């Protein structure tokens, strides 16, 4: 064999050990249930008290959700927090299990009372991590005292900082240190960020991060378009490129949890293109983890699709009133069971769990669309979508009679179930944040508010022989998008509007007194279009494509389905009843949202964002498809940690000659494991890498450049849980 015929092979190592280590290196190869979600804001703080009937993990989950509701909503950061918390709980639990592999902390310990030791270790790991993360909370002062108070209420001393791993507290504190170190270097800029233009002191997760010039000079980081007024002020719509996201300036801006914010929108999650994932892999750090392709753009080959998406959003907005008297059945007997990335389902003939027919659930369409939009908007008192799905997981667990992980195997106790459920769902949610925000960052996709106002102010694109024609204008659709004329104004159809402008039939914006008034739907100038949101919020502070809600929700649905072993809610029916709206008065009657499967619920999340005017269908459908891939990929890796088989994960090697004396060996890896590339001049070995320690995998692909001197070279890769 010549040098140019270097062969990369993989053979099992013969159980060597690292110097100074005893770790062997191994071969790689419902009846209706209620969501207890607050829909009020501004009231006195009612702290959550630990529930003695809950597992330790569940109590800490409730504390974590409480902290999110009190903070400024930041979906990717909160997904990261929940992932981190779940790692703390799982690794502390796994420290007392002989089979499970911890994600970051790999120490194994014994105790006379295993259950008690796990509870204590989990509490110390969680307490330390929440103290760290909540230092960045909008309510950090309140949270600072809340943390030790909660720890004490759980029965533990918050001042115990021992790292003595012969004690459960020492294990928990050690777990925290290992997990904290892992996440501090994950690319989120938790501690070293600087807000734009500058902030003193530095803030976590900055909108416009300073630092490595090459990394943060990505063209879509800094905004191209000028600010767009959240409430139309009648001025010209100034924009450089409508195909890119346009930030808003929102007078008296208030976030979803009631905190005043800068009227000039920032960019929440700007660094997330580079945040380290759990299970996703890619070859180019400037590209999305999962690339759904670009959204449609006006003035391009996808112009027609672009405009059809705008029409869909306007049509959805026209369905936000009840005066039309339209009634629909929102029972799972008539809606749900869609194929992935579509709304083509017609419900279920019978309840798949009970075998009985679903009872009809007729409501006014305008009540349903508004209730659905507000429920899944996660506000006020927002848990954000990641927290919302953790709350769903908790209630699914409460209604699950027999707990078998994956739906098979032995029944497990509630602590094991909860710890592993949080790990499973939050690996998926964290990766969903990374996947969605990477797509947002790369494509910098437009939002409906800017696109509809721009095209509407340009004119109509349907008929060159009619006034106000412009190729970038909105298409005319009878009873939905119309040209205002002297005759239509005189007839009262477009009363008060300006002839020559484009009118849309939609929700006109929040009424002055939302507690008592309803806006309904009527004709307004297209350039004044408003999403179904509070006038102090309007639309989120990051690009549209793809929908984060859709990505989060489908990924979570995949995780819940895989973990429970069924896609159906307990007893084939999940529900939530809404009696009060926030954006305006209503509904006219209570609305009970219902879902047969977790996928049905996730699909309705995506639909809610279209009725809410936040996303067009293309954002939703692409988000669902990406979320499905994220959720399945995360589960495939997650389950390997549960039984310890992660160390046996298959590895594939490739090689390329880099110069006359070197060959690069590249292989897939599991983040957190340690790898070393070994070589031999004989396929049978012996193999060596010079006795060096293994290198920890920070990404899902690793490369090693090795000497190719000699007549032939064979390579293999070994992995271990420790260096």
C-alpha positions as CSV (number, residue, x, y, z in Angstrom):
1,X,0.0,0.0,0.0
2,X,1.4,3.4,-1.0
3,X,1.1,6.6,1.1
4,X,-1.7,7.9,-1.2
5,X,-3.7,4.8,-0.4
6,X,-3.9,5.5,3.3
7,X,-6.7,3.4,4.7
8,X,-8.9,4.5,7.6
9,X,-10.3,1.6,9.4
10,X,-12.1,1.0,12.6
11,X,-11.4,-2.0,14.8
12,X,-12.3,-2.5,18.5
13,X,-9.6,-1.6,20.9
14,X,-8.4,-4.3,23.2
15,X,-9.6,-2.7,26.4
16,X,-6.5,-0.5,27.1
17,X,-6.6,2.0,29.9
18,X,-5.2,5.5,30.1
19,X,-2.2,6.1,32.3
20,X,-3.4,7.0,35.8
21,X,-6.9,6.0,35.1
22,X,-9.0,2.9,35.8
23,X,-11.6,3.9,33.1
24,X,-11.6,1.3,30.2
25,X,-11.8,2.6,26.7
26,X,-14.7,1.1,24.8
27,X,-15.7,0.5,21.3
28,X,-17.7,3.2,19.5
29,X,-19.8,1.7,17.3
30,X,-56.7,12.2,30.2
31,X,-59.7,13.0,30.8
32,X,-59.6,16.7,30.6
33,X,-56.6,18.1,32.5
34,X,-56.0,21.7,33.5
35,X,-52.8,23.6,32.9
36,X,-52.1,25.7,35.9
37,X,-50.8,28.6,34.0
38,X,-51.3,32.2,35.2
39,X,-53.0,34.7,32.9
40,X,-52.7,37.7,35.2
41,X,-49.9,40.2,35.7
42,X,-49.1,42.9,38.1
43,X,-50.4,41.1,41.2
44,X,-48.4,40.6,44.4
45,X,-45.9,37.8,44.1
46,X,-47.2,34.5,45.4
47,X,-44.1,32.3,45.8
48,X,-44.4,28.6,45.0
49,X,-44.1,26.4,48.1
50,X,-42.6,22.9,47.8
51,X,-45.3,20.3,47.5
52,X,-44.7,17.3,49.7
53,X,-46.6,15.1,47.3
54,X,-44.3,16.0,44.4
55,X,-40.9,14.5,43.7
56,X,-37.8,16.6,44.5
57,X,-37.3,17.1,40.7
58,X,-40.9,18.2,40.2
59,X,-40.6,20.8,43.0
60,X,-37.5,22.2,41.4
61,X,-39.2,22.2,38.0
62,X,-42.0,24.3,39.5
63,X,-39.5,26.7,41.0
64,X,-37.7,27.0,37.7
65,X,-41.0,27.8,35.9
66,X,-41.9,30.3,38.5
67,X,-38.5,32.1,37.9
68,X,-39.2,32.2,34.2
69,X,-42.6,33.8,34.6
70,X,-40.9,36.6,36.6
71,X,-38.3,37.3,34.0
72,X,-38.1,39.2,30.7
73,X,-39.1,36.5,28.2
74,X,-36.1,35.2,26.1
75,X,-37.1,31.9,24.6
76,X,-33.6,30.5,23.6
77,X,-32.0,31.6,26.9
78,X,-34.8,30.0,28.9
79,X,-34.6,26.8,26.8
80,X,-30.9,26.8,27.7
81,X,-31.7,27.4,31.4
82,X,-34.2,24.5,31.4
83,X,-31.7,22.2,29.6
84,X,-29.0,23.1,32.2
85,X,-31.3,22.5,35.1
86,X,-32.4,19.2,33.7
87,X,-28.7,18.2,33.3
88,X,-28.1,19.1,36.9
89,X,-31.0,16.9,38.1
90,X,-30.2,14.0,35.8
91,X,-26.5,13.9,36.4
92,X,-27.1,14.1,40.2
93,X,-29.6,11.2,39.9
94,X,-27.2,9.2,37.7
95,X,-24.4,9.6,40.1
96,X,-26.2,6.9,42.3
97,X,-27.0,4.6,39.4
98,X,-24.8,1.9,38.0
99,X,-26.2,1.8,34.5
100,X,-27.0,5.4,33.6
101,X,-24.3,7.7,32.1
102,X,-24.3,11.3,33.3
103,X,-24.1,13.9,30.5
104,X,-21.4,16.0,32.1
105,X,-20.7,14.7,35.6
106,X,-19.6,11.0,35.5
107,X,-18.7,10.3,39.1
108,X,-20.4,7.2,40.8
109,X,-21.2,7.1,44.4
110,X,-22.8,4.9,47.1
111,X,-25.2,5.8,49.9
112,X,-27.1,3.8,52.5
113,X,-30.3,5.7,51.5
114,X,-30.1,6.0,47.7
115,X,-33.4,7.9,47.3
116,X,-32.5,10.4,50.0
117,X,-29.1,10.9,48.6
118,X,-30.5,11.6,45.1
119,X,-33.0,14.1,46.5
120,X,-30.3,15.9,48.4
121,X,-27.8,15.9,45.5
122,X,-30.4,17.1,43.0
123,X,-31.4,19.9,45.4
124,X,-27.8,21.2,45.8
125,X,-27.0,21.0,42.1
126,X,-30.2,22.8,41.3
127,X,-29.9,25.4,44.0
128,X,-26.3,26.4,42.9
129,X,-27.3,26.5,39.2
130,X,-30.4,28.6,39.8
131,X,-28.4,31.1,41.9
132,X,-25.9,31.4,39.0
133,X,-28.5,31.8,36.3
134,X,-31.0,34.0,38.2
135,X,-28.3,36.6,38.8
136,X,-29.2,37.7,35.3
137,X,-32.9,37.8,35.9
138,X,-34.9,41.0,35.6
139,X,-36.1,40.3,39.2
140,X,-32.6,39.3,40.4
141,X,-33.1,41.1,43.7
142,X,-36.2,39.2,44.6
143,X,-34.8,36.0,43.3
144,X,-31.7,36.3,45.4
145,X,-33.6,35.9,48.6
146,X,-36.1,33.5,47.1
147,X,-33.4,30.9,46.2
148,X,-32.1,30.2,49.8
149,X,-35.6,30.4,51.1
150,X,-36.7,27.7,48.7
151,X,-33.7,25.6,49.5
152,X,-34.4,25.8,53.2
153,X,-38.1,24.9,52.5
154,X,-36.9,21.8,50.7
155,X,-35.1,20.9,54.0
156,X,-31.5,21.7,53.1
157,X,-28.8,24.2,54.2
158,X,-28.1,26.6,51.4
159,X,-24.8,27.5,53.1
160,X,-23.4,24.0,52.7
161,X,-20.8,24.4,49.9
162,X,-18.9,21.1,50.6
163,X,-17.4,19.3,47.6
164,X,-16.9,16.1,49.7
165,X,-18.5,13.5,47.4
166,X,-18.9,11.1,50.2
167,X,-21.9,13.2,51.1
168,X,-24.9,13.9,48.8
169,X,-24.5,17.6,49.3
170,X,-20.9,17.3,48.1
171,X,-22.1,15.4,45.1
172,X,-24.7,18.0,44.2
173,X,-22.2,20.8,44.5
174,X,-19.7,19.0,42.4
175,X,-22.3,18.3,39.8
176,X,-23.1,22.0,39.6
177,X,-19.5,22.9,39.2
178,X,-19.0,20.5,36.3
179,X,-22.3,21.5,34.5
180,X,-21.6,25.2,35.0
181,X,-18.2,25.0,33.5
182,X,-19.6,23.1,30.4
183,X,-22.3,25.7,29.7
184,X,-20.2,28.8,30.4
185,X,-18.2,28.1,27.3
186,X,-21.2,27.1,25.0
187,X,-21.2,30.3,22.9
188,X,-24.3,31.9,24.4
189,X,-22.1,34.7,26.0
190,X,-23.8,34.3,29.3
191,X,-21.1,36.3,31.2
192,X,-18.9,38.2,28.8
193,X,-21.4,39.9,26.5
194,X,-21.8,43.6,26.0
195,X,-25.2,45.0,24.9
196,X,-25.4,47.3,21.9
197,X,-24.1,49.9,21.8
198,X,-22.4,49.3,25.2
199,X,-23.5,48.2,28.7
200,X,-21.8,48.7,32.0
201,X,-21.8,46.3,33.6
202,X,-22.0,43.7,30.8
203,X,-25.2,41.8,30.3
204,X,-25.9,38.2,29.6
205,X,-26.9,37.0,26.1
206,X,-26.3,40.4,24.4
207,X,-28.2,41.5,21.4
208,X,-25.1,42.7,19.5
209,X,-22.1,40.9,21.0
210,X,-18.7,42.3,20.9
211,X,-15.6,40.2,20.7
212,X,-14.3,38.0,17.9
213,X,-14.6,40.3,14.9
214,X,-14.8,37.6,12.3
215,X,-17.4,35.6,14.2
216,X,-19.6,38.5,14.8
217,X,-19.3,40.3,11.5
218,X,-21.9,37.9,10.0
219,X,-23.9,40.2,7.6
220,X,-27.3,39.5,9.2
221,X,-26.2,40.5,12.7
222,X,-26.6,44.3,12.4
223,X,-30.0,45.6,11.2
224,X,-30.2,46.7,7.6
225,X,-33.6,48.4,7.7
226,X,-34.6,51.5,9.7
227,X,-37.0,51.1,12.6
228,X,-40.7,50.7,11.8
229,X,-43.2,52.3,14.2
230,X,-45.2,49.6,16.0
231,X,-48.3,51.8,15.8
232,X,-48.6,53.2,12.3
233,X,-48.2,57.0,12.4
234,X,-49.2,57.7,8.8
235,X,-45.6,58.4,7.7
236,X,-44.1,56.7,4.6
237,X,-42.9,53.2,5.2
238,X,-39.1,53.6,4.9
239,X,-37.3,50.3,4.2
240,X,-34.2,49.3,2.4
241,X,-35.0,45.6,1.8
242,X,-38.4,44.4,2.8
243,X,-37.2,40.8,2.3
244,X,-35.2,41.2,5.6
245,X,-36.4,41.6,9.1
246,X,-37.4,45.2,10.2
247,X,-37.2,46.0,13.8
248,X,-39.9,48.1,15.5
249,X,-39.9,51.2,17.6
250,X,-42.7,50.6,20.2
251,X,-43.9,53.6,22.3
252,X,-44.3,52.7,26.0
253,X,-42.9,49.2,25.2
254,X,-43.6,46.5,27.8
255,X,-42.5,42.9,27.5
256,X,-44.9,40.0,27.9
257,X,-44.3,39.8,31.6
258,X,-45.0,43.5,32.2
259,X,-41.5,45.0,32.4
260,X,-40.8,48.3,30.6
261,X,-38.3,47.8,27.8
262,X,-36.3,49.9,25.3
263,X,-38.8,51.2,22.7
264,X,-36.1,50.4,20.1
265,X,-36.2,46.6,19.6
266,X,-33.0,44.7,20.0
267,X,-32.3,41.2,18.8
268,X,-33.0,38.5,21.4
269,X,-30.9,35.4,20.8
270,X,-28.4,37.0,18.4
271,X,-25.5,34.7,19.4
272,X,-27.6,31.5,19.1
273,X,-26.3,30.6,15.6
274,X,-23.1,29.5,17.5
275,X,-24.5,28.0,20.7
276,X,-23.4,24.5,21.4
277,X,-26.2,21.9,20.9
278,X,-26.9,18.6,22.5
279,X,-27.3,16.3,19.5
280,X,-27.2,18.4,16.3
281,X,-24.3,18.4,13.9
282,X,-23.2,20.5,10.9
283,X,-20.0,21.1,8.9
284,X,-20.2,24.9,8.6
285,X,-20.6,27.1,11.7
286,X,-22.0,29.9,9.6
287,X,-24.9,27.7,8.4
288,X,-28.1,26.5,10.1
289,X,-28.0,23.2,12.0
290,X,-30.9,22.1,9.9
291,X,-31.5,24.2,6.8
292,X,-35.1,24.3,5.5
293,X,-34.1,26.6,2.6
294,X,-35.0,30.3,2.4
295,X,-38.5,31.8,2.9
296,X,-40.2,33.4,-0.2
297,X,-39.1,36.9,-1.1
298,X,-41.0,39.7,-2.9
299,X,-39.6,40.6,-6.4
300,X,-38.1,37.1,-6.9
301,X,-39.1,33.8,-8.4
302,X,-41.0,33.2,-5.1
303,X,-42.9,36.5,-5.3
304,X,-46.3,34.7,-5.7
305,X,-45.6,32.5,-2.6
306,X,-44.5,35.6,-0.6
307,X,-47.8,37.4,-1.4
308,X,-50.0,34.3,-0.8
309,X,-48.4,34.1,2.7
310,X,-49.4,37.7,3.3
311,X,-52.9,37.0,2.1
312,X,-53.1,34.1,4.5
313,X,-52.1,36.3,7.5
314,X,-54.7,38.9,6.5
315,X,-57.4,36.3,6.1
316,X,-56.6,34.9,9.5
317,X,-56.8,38.4,11.0
318,X,-60.2,38.8,9.5
319,X,-61.4,35.8,11.6
320,X,-60.7,37.4,14.9
321,X,-64.2,38.9,15.4
322,X,-67.4,37.3,16.5
323,X,-69.9,39.6,14.8
324,X,-70.1,37.3,11.8
325,X,-71.7,34.6,13.9
326,X,-69.5,31.8,12.4
327,X,-69.5,28.7,14.6
328,X,-66.9,25.9,14.3
329,X,-66.4,22.6,16.0
330,X,-63.0,22.5,17.6
331,X,-63.3,19.0,19.0
332,X,-60.6,16.4,18.1
333,X,-63.4,14.7,16.2
334,X,-63.1,17.4,13.5
335,X,-59.6,18.9,13.7
336,X,-56.2,17.4,14.1
337,X,-54.3,14.4,12.7
338,X,-52.3,16.5,10.2
339,X,-49.4,15.3,8.2
340,X,-46.1,16.9,9.1
341,X,-45.9,20.5,7.8
342,X,-49.5,20.8,6.7
343,X,-53.0,21.5,8.0
344,X,-54.8,18.7,6.1
345,X,-56.2,16.7,9.0
346,X,-59.9,16.2,9.7
347,X,-59.8,14.8,13.2
348,X,-60.5,11.3,14.5
349,X,-63.5,9.1,14.1
350,X,-63.1,7.9,17.7
351,X,-60.9,8.6,20.7
352,X,-57.9,6.4,20.0
353,X,-57.5,5.5,23.7
354,X,-61.1,5.0,24.9
355,X,-62.7,4.0,21.6
356,X,-65.5,6.4,22.2
357,X,-66.5,9.3,19.9
358,X,-65.4,12.8,20.8
359,X,-68.2,15.0,21.9
360,X,-68.7,18.1,19.6
361,X,-67.2,21.3,20.9
362,X,-68.9,24.2,19.0
363,X,-67.7,27.7,19.6
364,X,-67.7,31.0,17.8
365,X,-64.8,31.1,15.4
366,X,-63.7,34.5,16.6
367,X,-63.6,33.3,20.2
368,X,-61.6,30.3,19.3
369,X,-59.0,32.2,17.2
370,X,-58.4,34.8,19.9
371,X,-58.3,32.3,22.8
372,X,-55.9,30.0,20.9
373,X,-53.7,32.9,20.0
374,X,-53.4,34.2,23.6
375,X,-53.0,30.8,25.2
376,X,-50.0,29.8,23.1
377,X,-48.6,33.3,23.0
378,X,-47.3,32.5,26.5
379,X,-48.1,35.8,28.0
380,X,-48.5,37.6,30.1
381,X,-46.7,35.8,33.0
382,X,-44.9,34.1,30.1
383,X,-43.1,30.8,30.6
384,X,-42.1,31.1,27.0
385,X,-42.7,28.0,24.8
386,X,-39.9,25.9,26.5
387,X,-41.4,26.5,29.9
388,X,-44.9,26.0,28.6
389,X,-44.0,22.5,27.3
390,X,-42.3,21.7,30.6
391,X,-45.6,22.5,32.3
392,X,-47.5,20.3,29.9
393,X,-45.0,17.5,30.6
394,X,-45.7,17.9,34.4
395,X,-49.4,17.5,33.9
396,X,-49.0,14.6,31.5
397,X,-46.9,12.9,34.2
398,X,-49.6,13.6,36.8
399,X,-52.2,11.9,34.6
400,X,-50.0,8.9,33.7
401,X,-51.0,5.9,35.7
402,X,-48.2,3.5,34.7
403,X,-44.8,5.1,34.1
404,X,-42.6,3.1,31.8
405,X,-39.9,5.1,30.0
406,X,-40.4,4.8,26.3
407,X,-43.6,2.9,27.1
408,X,-41.7,-0.3,27.7
409,X,-39.6,-2.0,30.3
410,X,-40.1,-1.9,34.1
411,X,-42.3,0.6,35.9
412,X,-40.2,3.4,37.5
413,X,-40.8,5.6,40.5
414,X,-41.8,9.2,40.1
415,X,-38.4,10.7,40.8
416,X,-36.7,8.7,38.1
417,X,-39.6,9.4,35.7
418,X,-39.4,13.2,36.4
419,X,-35.6,13.4,36.2
420,X,-35.4,11.6,32.9
421,X,-38.5,13.3,31.4
422,X,-37.0,16.7,32.0
423,X,-33.8,15.6,30.5
424,X,-35.6,14.2,27.4
425,X,-37.8,17.2,26.8
426,X,-35.2,19.9,27.5
427,X,-32.5,18.4,25.3
428,X,-35.1,18.6,22.5
429,X,-36.2,22.2,23.4
430,X,-32.6,23.5,23.7
431,X,-31.7,22.0,20.3
432,X,-34.9,23.5,18.9
433,X,-33.8,26.9,20.1
434,X,-30.4,26.5,18.5
435,X,-31.9,25.2,15.2
436,X,-34.6,27.9,15.0
437,X,-32.4,30.8,15.9
438,X,-29.7,29.7,13.5
439,X,-32.2,29.8,10.7
440,X,-33.4,33.2,11.9
441,X,-29.9,34.5,11.9
442,X,-28.9,33.2,8.5
443,X,-32.0,34.2,6.6
444,X,-33.0,37.3,8.7
445,X,-36.6,36.6,7.6
446,X,-39.3,39.3,7.4
447,X,-42.3,39.7,9.7
448,X,-45.9,40.1,8.5
449,X,-46.3,43.5,10.0
450,X,-43.5,45.0,7.9
451,X,-44.3,43.1,4.8
452,X,-48.0,43.8,4.8
453,X,-47.5,47.5,5.5
454,X,-44.9,47.7,2.8
455,X,-46.8,45.9,0.1
456,X,-50.1,47.6,1.1
457,X,-48.5,51.1,0.9
458,X,-47.0,50.2,-2.6
459,X,-50.5,49.5,-4.0
460,X,-52.2,46.5,-5.7
461,X,-50.5,44.0,-7.9
462,X,-53.5,42.4,-9.5
463,X,-54.5,44.7,-12.4
464,X,-52.2,47.1,-14.2
465,X,-55.3,48.8,-15.6
466,X,-56.6,49.8,-12.1
467,X,-55.2,52.7,-10.0
468,X,-52.4,52.2,-7.5
469,X,-50.8,49.3,-9.5
470,X,-47.3,48.2,-8.4
471,X,-45.6,44.9,-8.9
472,X,-44.8,44.8,-5.2
473,X,-48.3,45.6,-4.1
474,X,-50.8,43.3,-2.4
475,X,-53.1,41.1,-4.6
476,X,-56.7,42.2,-4.6
477,X,-59.0,39.6,-2.9
478,X,-62.8,40.4,-2.8
479,X,-64.0,41.1,0.8
480,X,-60.5,40.9,2.1
481,X,-58.0,43.1,0.2
482,X,-59.6,45.9,-1.9
483,X,-58.8,49.1,-3.6
484,X,-60.4,52.1,-2.0
485,X,-62.3,54.3,-4.4
486,X,-64.5,57.4,-4.2
487,X,-67.5,55.1,-4.8
488,X,-66.5,52.6,-2.0
489,X,-66.0,55.5,0.4
490,X,-69.3,57.1,-0.5
491,X,-71.2,53.8,-0.1
492,X,-69.8,53.4,3.4
493,X,-67.9,50.2,2.6
494,X,-64.6,51.9,3.1
495,X,-65.9,54.8,5.2
496,X,-63.1,57.1,6.4
497,X,-60.5,55.6,4.2
498,X,-58.5,57.3,1.5
499,X,-59.3,56.7,-2.2
500,X,-56.4,55.1,-4.1
501,X,-55.1,53.3,-1.0
502,X,-55.4,49.6,-0.3
503,X,-57.8,48.4,2.4
504,X,-57.7,45.2,4.3
505,X,-60.5,43.6,6.3
506,X,-58.9,42.6,9.6
507,X,-58.4,43.2,13.3
508,X,-57.5,46.9,13.6
509,X,-55.5,46.8,16.8
510,X,-56.0,46.8,20.6
511,X,-58.9,48.9,21.9
512,X,-58.2,51.8,24.2
513,X,-59.9,49.9,27.1
514,X,-59.2,46.2,26.5
515,X,-60.9,45.2,29.8
516,X,-64.2,46.3,28.5
517,X,-64.0,46.9,24.8
518,X,-63.6,44.7,21.7
519,X,-62.1,45.9,18.4
520,X,-63.8,43.4,16.1
521,X,-62.7,43.3,12.5
522,X,-63.3,46.0,9.9
523,X,-61.7,47.8,6.9
524,X,-58.4,49.7,7.6
525,X,-55.6,50.9,5.4
526,X,-53.2,48.0,4.7
527,X,-50.3,50.3,5.8
528,X,-51.8,50.3,9.3
529,X,-52.0,46.5,9.7
530,X,-51.5,45.3,13.3
531,X,-50.9,41.8,14.7
532,X,-53.3,40.5,17.3
533,X,-51.0,41.6,20.2
534,X,-50.8,44.2,22.8
535,X,-50.0,47.6,21.4
536,X,-47.1,47.8,23.8
537,X,-45.6,44.6,22.4
538,X,-46.7,44.2,18.8
539,X,-44.2,41.5,17.6
540,X,-41.1,39.8,18.9
541,X,-37.6,41.2,18.8
542,X,-36.0,38.8,16.4
543,X,-36.5,37.7,12.7
544,X,-39.5,35.7,11.7
545,X,-38.4,32.7,9.7
546,X,-38.7,30.1,11.1
547,X,-41.3,30.1,13.8
548,X,-39.7,29.4,17.2
549,X,-43.1,28.4,18.6
550,X,-43.6,25.8,15.9
551,X,-40.0,24.5,16.2
552,X,-40.1,24.3,20.0
553,X,-43.6,22.7,20.0
554,X,-43.0,20.0,17.4
555,X,-39.6,19.1,19.0
556,X,-41.3,18.9,22.4
557,X,-44.2,16.8,21.0
558,X,-41.6,14.3,19.6
559,X,-39.9,14.1,22.9
560,X,-43.0,13.6,24.9
561,X,-44.2,11.0,22.5
562,X,-41.0,9.1,22.6
563,X,-40.6,9.3,26.3
564,X,-44.1,8.2,27.2
565,X,-44.3,5.7,24.4
566,X,-47.5,7.2,23.0
567,X,-48.4,10.3,21.0
568,X,-51.8,10.5,22.7
569,X,-52.6,12.7,25.7
570,X,-53.6,10.6,28.7
571,X,-57.1,9.1,28.0
572,X,-56.8,10.6,24.5
573,X,-57.8,14.1,25.4
574,X,-55.9,17.2,26.7
575,X,-57.6,20.5,27.2
576,X,-57.6,23.9,28.7
577,X,-60.5,26.3,29.2
578,X,-60.0,30.0,28.7
579,X,-62.5,32.4,30.3
580,X,-60.8,35.7,29.9
581,X,-58.7,37.4,27.2
582,X,-56.0,39.9,27.6
583,X,-55.7,41.8,24.3
584,X,-59.4,42.8,24.4
585,X,-62.7,41.9,26.1
586,X,-63.8,38.3,25.6
587,X,-64.4,35.6,24.9
588,X,-68.2,35.7,24.6
589,X,-68.3,32.2,26.2
590,X,-65.6,30.1,27.7
591,X,-63.4,28.3,25.1
592,X,-62.1,24.8,25.8
593,X,-59.1,24.0,23.6
594,X,-58.8,20.3,23.0
595,X,-56.2,18.0,21.5
596,X,-56.0,14.2,21.0
597,X,-52.2,14.0,20.5
598,X,-49.2,16.0,21.4
599,X,-48.7,16.6,17.6
600,X,-52.2,18.2,17.4
601,X,-51.3,20.5,20.2
602,X,-48.0,21.5,18.6
603,X,-49.8,22.1,15.3
604,X,-52.2,24.5,17.0
605,X,-49.3,26.4,18.4
606,X,-48.1,27.1,14.9
607,X,-51.6,28.1,13.8
608,X,-51.9,30.5,16.7
609,X,-49.0,32.5,15.5
610,X,-50.7,33.0,12.1
611,X,-53.9,34.2,13.7
612,X,-51.8,36.3,15.9
613,X,-50.2,38.0,12.9
614,X,-46.7,37.1,14.1
615,X,-45.9,34.5,11.4
616,X,-47.0,33.5,7.9
617,X,-47.7,29.9,7.2
618,X,-44.3,29.3,5.6
619,X,-42.6,30.1,9.0
620,X,-45.0,27.7,10.7
621,X,-44.6,24.7,8.4
622,X,-40.8,25.0,8.1
623,X,-40.7,25.2,11.9
624,X,-42.7,22.1,12.3
625,X,-40.5,20.1,9.9
626,X,-37.3,21.3,11.6
627,X,-38.7,20.7,15.1
628,X,-39.6,17.1,14.1
629,X,-36.1,16.4,13.1
630,X,-34.7,18.1,16.2
631,X,-36.9,16.1,18.6
632,X,-36.2,12.7,17.0
633,X,-32.5,13.4,16.9
634,X,-32.4,14.5,20.5
635,X,-34.3,11.4,21.7
636,X,-32.0,9.0,19.9
637,X,-29.1,10.3,21.8
638,X,-30.9,11.0,25.1
639,X,-32.0,7.4,25.6
640,X,-28.4,6.2,25.2
641,X,-27.5,8.1,28.4
642,X,-30.3,6.4,30.3
643,X,-29.0,2.8,29.7
644,X,-25.3,3.7,29.4
645,X,-25.1,2.7,25.7
646,X,-23.9,6.1,24.7
647,X,-20.3,4.9,25.0
648,X,-21.0,2.3,22.3
649,X,-22.3,4.9,19.8
650,X,-21.3,4.1,16.3
651,X,-18.5,6.2,14.8
652,X,-17.7,6.7,11.2
653,X,-14.2,7.8,10.0
654,X,-13.1,9.6,6.9
655,X,-9.6,10.8,6.0
656,X,-7.9,13.2,3.6
657,X,-4.3,14.0,2.8
658,X,-3.6,17.5,4.0
659,X,0.1,17.7,2.9
660,X,3.0,15.4,2.2
661,X,3.4,14.4,5.8
662,X,-0.1,14.6,7.3
663,X,-3.4,13.0,7.0
664,X,-6.6,14.3,8.6
665,X,-8.9,11.8,10.3
666,X,-12.4,13.1,10.9
667,X,-15.2,11.3,12.8
668,X,-18.5,11.9,14.4
669,X,-18.6,12.3,18.1
670,X,-20.9,12.6,21.1
671,X,-20.4,15.9,23.0
672,X,-19.0,15.4,26.4
673,X,-17.3,12.1,25.7
674,X,-13.5,11.9,25.4
675,X,-11.8,10.7,22.2
676,X,-8.4,9.8,20.9
677,X,-7.2,8.8,17.5
678,X,-4.8,5.8,17.5
679,X,-2.6,4.5,14.6
680,X,-0.7,1.4,13.7
681,X,1.3,0.2,10.8
682,X,-0.6,-3.1,11.0
683,X,-4.3,-3.7,10.9
684,X,-4.1,-6.0,13.8
685,X,-2.2,-3.5,15.9
686,X,-0.9,-2.6,18.3
687,X,-2.4,0.9,18.1
688,X,-1.1,3.9,19.9
689,X,-1.5,7.7,20.1
690,X,1.6,8.2,22.2
691,X,-0.1,7.8,25.6
692,X,-1.9,11.2,25.5
693,X,-5.2,11.8,27.2
694,X,-8.4,11.8,25.3
695,X,-9.9,15.1,23.9
696,X,-13.4,16.1,25.0
697,X,-15.8,16.5,22.2
698,X,-17.3,19.9,22.1
699,X,-18.9,19.4,18.7
700,X,-20.5,16.5,17.0
701,X,-17.6,16.3,14.5
702,X,-13.9,16.1,15.4
703,X,-10.8,16.1,13.3
704,X,-7.2,15.1,14.1
705,X,-4.2,15.6,11.9
706,X,-1.7,12.7,12.1
707,X,1.7,11.9,10.6
708,X,1.5,9.8,7.5
709,X,5.2,8.9,7.5
710,X,5.9,5.3,6.6
711,X,4.7,2.8,4.1
712,X,1.1,2.4,5.4
713,X,-1.1,3.7,8.3
714,X,-4.2,2.4,9.9
715,X,-6.4,4.5,12.3
716,X,-9.0,3.8,14.8
717,X,-10.9,5.9,17.4
718,X,-11.5,5.1,21.0
719,X,-13.7,6.8,23.5
720,X,-14.1,7.0,27.2
721,X,-16.3,8.7,29.8
722,X,-13.3,10.4,31.4
723,X,-10.0,11.8,30.1
